[in-house]
Amino acid sequence: MNKFLIIGLGNIGNEYKHTRHNIGFDVVDAFVLKHEAFFKIDRLAEIAEVKWKGKIFICIKPTTYMNLSGKAFKYWIDKEKIALENTLTIVDDLALPINKLRLRPSGSDAGHNGLRDIQLMLGTDKYAKLRLGIGNDFPKGMQAAFVLSKWLPEEKPIILKKIETSVKIIEDFATIGIERIMNMVNNLDFA
C-alpha cells in the first residue's frame, strides 16, 4: 500500500481554533472527517490514519505549536517510512489573497515559521506544500494579531469552499500526482 503523510500546520488550543493561522488544521480535520477516521493523541501530534483507494494517509496535526512543526514532521515521516515526495504540508499564506490556493512540489518557507522549522529539520525545501491564502489586510505592525484572528463573516463562504476543495486536492495528490493537478489548483479563484 502506498503511504502518504498529510500534515496540517496550526497551533493547539481552543484560542487558536478556526483562526487564519490554523487553516492547515481545518483542512486535515475535514479530510479525516470525510473519510470517517478519528484523531488520537500520539507522539508530537494528533494523528489519524485514513485508508482510501489502496492508499494509507497518515494525517497529523503537530502538538508542538507552529514554530516547531518540523519536529513532528520529521518524527512521523521517519517512523512511518514515508518518501518525502509522498508528503503534503498544508499551510496558511499571508502573501496570497484570500481567494487563492497555491500548490508546489518545493519552494522556500517564504517567512513562515512552521515551514522554516520543517525545512531546518529536513535539510531541504523540496517537499510539497499546499498554501491557502489568508489575505493581508492588516495595519502595519499587526501581522501577529491578524494571523491569529478569526475569519470575518463575509470570508467564511470562501474559506469553507477552499477547505472542501483542499480535501479533494489531497485525494488527487495521492491518486494522480502533483504535476497533473498543480496548474488547475493554482488557477482556481474562490472570489
C-alpha positions in Angstrom: 0.0 0.0 0.0 1.2 3.5 -0.9 1.7 5.7 2.1 1.3 9.4 2.4 2.0 11.9 5.2 -0.5 14.8 5.3 0.5 17.5 7.7 -1.7 20.4 8.6 0.0 23.3 10.3 -1.5 25.2 13.2 -1.4 25.8 16.9 -3.1 23.6 19.5 -5.5 25.1 22.0 -9.1 26.4 21.8 -7.9 30.0 21.4 -6.4 29.1 18.0 -9.3 27.0 16.7 -10.5 28.2 13.3 -8.1 31.2 13.1 -6.4 32.1 9.8 -3.1 30.5 11.1 -4.9 27.2 11.7 -6.4 26.7 8.3 -4.0 23.7 7.8 -5.6 22.0 10.8 -9.0 22.8 9.5 -8.2 21.1 6.1 -6.8 18.0 7.7 -9.8 17.8 10.1 -12.2 18.0 7.1 -10.2 15.3 5.2 -10.2 12.9 8.2 -13.9 13.6 8.9 -14.9 12.9 5.2 -13.2 9.5 5.4 -14.7 8.7 8.8 -11.4 8.4 10.7 -10.6 9.8 14.1 -7.6 11.6 15.6 -5.8 10.3 18.7 -3.0 12.0 20.6 0.4 10.4 19.9 4.0 11.5 19.9 4.3 15.2 19.0 1.0 15.2 17.1 -2.7 14.4 16.9 -2.7 11.6 14.3 -5.4 9.8 12.2 -5.0 7.1 9.7 -7.2 7.1 6.6 -7.3 4.2 4.1 -8.8 5.1 0.7 -8.4 3.6 -2.8 -5.5 1.4 -1.8 -3.6 4.2 -0.1 -2.8 5.0 3.5 -2.8 8.6 4.6 -1.1 9.3 7.9 -2.7 12.7 8.8 -1.0 14.7 11.5 -1.6 18.0 13.4 1.6 18.8 15.3 1.1 19.5 19.0 4.5 21.3 19.1 3.0 24.7 18.2 3.6 26.2 14.7 7.2 27.2 15.2 8.4 23.6 16.0 6.3 21.8 13.3 9.5 20.2 11.8 9.9 18.1 14.9 6.6 16.3 14.4 7.1 16.1 10.6 10.5 14.5 10.9 9.4 12.1 13.6 6.3 10.8 11.6 8.0 10.6 8.2 10.8 8.5 9.7 8.5 6.4 11.9 6.1 5.6 9.0 8.9 5.3 6.4 7.2 7.6 4.0 9.0 9.0 1.0 9.4 12.8 1.0 7.6 13.1 -2.3 4.6 11.4 -0.7 4.2 14.3 1.8 1.8 17.2 1.6 2.1 20.1 4.0 -1.0 22.3 4.3 -0.4 25.9 5.5 -1.7 29.4 5.7 -0.1 32.0 3.4 -0.2 35.7 4.2 1.2 36.6 0.7 -1.7 35.0 -1.1 -5.1 36.7 -1.5 -7.9 35.0 0.4 -9.5 33.7 -2.8 -6.3 31.7 -3.9 -4.6 28.4 -3.3 -1.0 27.5 -4.4 0.3 24.0 -4.8 4.0 23.4 -5.4 6.4 20.4 -5.2 9.0 22.5 -3.4 9.8 26.1 -2.5 11.1 28.4 0.2 9.5 28.9 3.6 8.5 32.5 2.5 9.0 33.7 6.0 6.5 31.2 7.5 7.9 29.9 10.9 6.3 26.5 10.6 7.7 25.9 7.1 11.1 27.3 8.2 11.3 24.7 11.0 10.3 21.8 8.7 13.0 22.9 6.2 15.5 23.1 9.0 14.7 19.6 10.3 14.6 18.0 6.8 17.6 19.9 5.4 15.6 20.7 2.2 12.7 22.7 0.9 11.9 20.0 -1.7 8.6 18.8 -0.2 5.1 19.6 -1.5 3.1 22.5 0.0 -0.5 23.5 -0.4 -0.7 27.1 0.6 -4.1 28.7 1.4 -4.2 32.4 1.0 -5.5 34.2 4.2 -5.1 37.8 2.8 -3.1 40.5 4.4 -5.5 43.3 5.2 -4.0 44.5 8.5 -2.4 47.7 9.8 1.4 47.9 9.9 2.8 46.0 12.9 -0.4 44.0 13.4 0.6 40.8 11.5 0.6 38.5 14.5 -2.8 39.7 15.6 -4.1 39.3 12.1 -2.9 35.7 11.5 -4.4 34.7 14.9 -7.7 36.3 14.2 -11.0 34.5 13.2 -12.5 34.8 9.8 -14.8 37.7 9.0 -18.4 36.6 8.3 -18.1 37.6 4.6 -14.9 35.5 4.3 -16.4 32.2 5.7 -18.1 31.0 2.5 -14.8 31.4 0.6 -12.9 29.6 3.3 -15.4 26.7 3.5 -15.2 26.2 -0.3 -11.4 26.3 -0.1 -11.3 23.7 2.6 -13.7 21.4 0.7 -11.5 21.9 -2.5 -8.3 21.2 -0.5 -9.8 17.8 0.7 -10.2 16.9 -3.0 -6.6 18.1 -3.7 -5.2 15.7 -1.0 -7.0 12.8 -2.8 -5.8 13.9 -6.2 -2.3 14.4 -4.9 -2.2 10.8 -3.9 -4.0 9.3 -7.0 -3.0 11.4 -10.0 0.1 13.3 -8.7 1.1 16.9 -8.1 2.3 17.6 -11.6 -1.1 16.8 -13.1 -3.1 18.9 -10.6 -0.8 21.8 -9.9 -1.8 24.1 -12.8 -5.5 23.5 -12.2 -5.2 24.2 -8.5 -3.1 27.4 -8.9 -5.6 28.8 -11.4 -8.6 28.4 -9.1 -10.3 31.6 -7.9 -12.7 31.4 -5.0 -14.0 35.0 -5.3 
